[in-house]
Amino acid sequence: MTGNLDQDLLLGLNAFAGTHTALYELATNSLFRGFPIFGSLVALWFLDDCAERRSRMLAGLFGVCLATVLSVWLQFHVSVHTRPLLDPALHLNSVAVPWSWDRQSSFPSDTTTLFFGLATVVFLDNRLAGSLCFLWVTAVVALSRVAFGFHYPSDVVGSLILGAAFVVLFNRSPYPRVLIERTLVALRNRMYLVHAFLFVFLAEASNLFLSLEQLGKNLVRMVLS
């Protein structure tokens, strides 16, 4: 995506919605933003008791985790461009956000990497539900993060490629999938443990892994202090 088009799309969306506090609160509401995605994942998980299909889903979710971690690492260590909201030259409209940014670079978007990755997990299991999830993520998550100046459109495109690629890689690769399937078969009489693990993972994912990120930072500080 060329620089001029990237910036033009950003400025256009920001001019339209950049100061709409109610729209911002709706787009960042965890229930509104996440219910179609996480609801679809839970519904597909309990659709039947097929270990092979569930192993594909879990392998895809593992890919989502790695893609999200990589997206955060890239923001810290690869400076592609300054986060639009932190660039005074752009003069963006903005709403008050209850946090401070610890990453100057915005490429790729970790939030949309997570959500596009989850939508890919749904899509690989059910094309119709997955397509609707992709539309939802694009409209509610991706476009809103551009409109409020958190990311450039190219950040979102990069996150789409990253999230989807990791999920497809782990979903299609036989080794992690077979290992997970064997684990599910071994735990077939204790599936409540697998369900519990899945629900904890989805709960943390719906909160953008913020608790896990904070826990990691605290552990690093404890080790280095």
FENFEN-V947065 format. One record per backbone hydrogen bond with DSSP energy under -1.0 kcal/mol. NH is the residue of the N-H (numbers start at 1). CO is the residue of the C=O. If there is no record, write none. Layout:
# FENFEN-V947065
NH_CO / NH_CO
This chain:
# FENFEN-V947065
6_2 / 7_3 / 8_4 / 9_5 / 10_6 / 11_7 / 12_8 / 13_9 / 14_10 / 15_11 / 16_12 / 17_13 / 18_14 / 20_17 / 21_19 / 24_20 / 25_21 / 26_22 / 27_23 / 28_24 / 33_29 / 34_30 / 35_31 / 38_34 / 39_35 / 40_36 / 41_37 / 42_38 / 43_39 / 44_40 / 45_41 / 46_42 / 54_50 / 55_51 / 56_52 / 57_53 / 58_54 / 59_55 / 60_56 / 61_57 / 62_58 / 63_59 / 64_60 / 65_61 / 66_62 / 67_63 / 68_64 / 69_65 / 70_66 / 71_67 / 72_68 / 73_69 / 74_70 / 75_71 / 76_72 / 77_73 / 78_74 / 80_78 / 83_104 / 85_149 / 86_83 / 87_84 / 90_87 / 106_81 / 109_155 / 113_109 / 114_110 / 115_111 / 116_112 / 117_113 / 118_114 / 119_115 / 120_116 / 121_117 / 122_118 / 123_119 / 124_120 / 126_122 / 130_126 / 131_127 / 132_128 / 133_129 / 134_130 / 135_131 / 136_132 / 137_133 / 138_134 / 139_135 / 140_136 / 141_137 / 142_137 / 143_138 / 145_141 / 146_142 / 147_143 / 148_144 / 149_146 / 150_145 / 151_145 / 156_152 / 157_153 / 158_154 / 159_155 / 160_156 / 161_157 / 162_158 / 163_159 / 164_160 / 165_161 / 166_162 / 167_163 / 168_164 / 169_165 / 170_166 / 171_167 / 172_168 / 173_169 / 177_173 / 178_174 / 179_175 / 180_176 / 181_177 / 182_178 / 183_179 / 184_180 / 185_181 / 186_182 / 187_183 / 188_185 / 190_187 / 193_190 / 195_191 / 196_192 / 197_193 / 198_194 / 199_195 / 200_196 / 201_197 / 202_198 / 203_199 / 204_200 / 205_201 / 206_202 / 208_205 / 209_204 / 210_207 / 213_209 / 214_210 / 215_211 / 216_212 / 217_213 / 218_214 / 219_215 / 220_216 / 221_217 / 222_218 / 223_219 / 224_220 / 225_221
